Amino acid sequence: MHNAMPDIANTSSAPVQETLEWVGMSDIELPLLVESDGLAPVVVNAKAQAFVNLIDKNAKGIHMSRLFLALDELSSAPAVTPLNIKATLDKFISSHSDISSQARISLAFDLPLRRPALLSDNSGWKFYPIAIDARINEGKLEFEVGIKVTYSSTCPCSAALARQLIQANFVRDFDAKELNFADVHAWLGSSEGISATPHSQRSVAEVKVRLGSQVSAFNFQALIDAIENTLKTPVQTAVKREDEQEFARLNGENLMFCEDAARKIKSTLNQDTHVQDFWLRINHYESLHAHDAVAIATKGIADGYQP
């Protein structure tokens, strides 16, 4: 007959009697089948965090294996949806009903989307970092979705300074001359004429949105599309010369400081009735400076996200 194995978590008292906001595990590697409106379910490699609170001051600890096994069931589900995330949170609490009243799951993964070129018939894969944070607090369910979108930002100040230099070059080369269309046309295509270009940089919009507790499906692509369509200069995948030229045109037509990008996205999110609250951070990774330009905004509702 085997001796019973000791269970310290159940048989020992805490040496210091205090409650804890969250106890659990992080960086749990999981394959997940993710489902989103308008997309076929896709397998992603995710990293998960799983937590419950500890409200029993005498309890030595939680049962981490129970959280892990519930997450493992989630990874075997037909697809990860708000409904089965809620079911997993319910298991977290029911398996700790005597010591916990809150539960939390965080999932982070890259979502692959097929993106067409701007003009050519080509396309390629882009991977968008996605974060899902779901909580149950005293029976109240909350969902947060975070997305990062990479785009190009061209500096309005630099563009104006480049135009001034081009104007000075024009005066230098054509002052007091009778203008000839062919000469001006050739000059506009030369490095002597267009001798300055504005600086641009790869930039990232980080967006977090809070969804209602009744949400039944995620719609990652709709949020990504809304952000990219607002900024108009998302980074590209497959690029031929005509696509690169079109990208240059879009950058020239959509000059923006980080403040401009933040205001545009804020306006777009304010018009989205599915979004209860939002937080955004714009990061322009400067090519002129060694530091970055940053703008942060929220919806600004009571008890909502803080800057």
Order of alpha helices (4+ residues) and beta strands (2+ residues): alpha-beta-beta-alpha-alpha-beta-beta-beta-alpha-alpha-beta-alpha-alpha-alpha-beta-beta
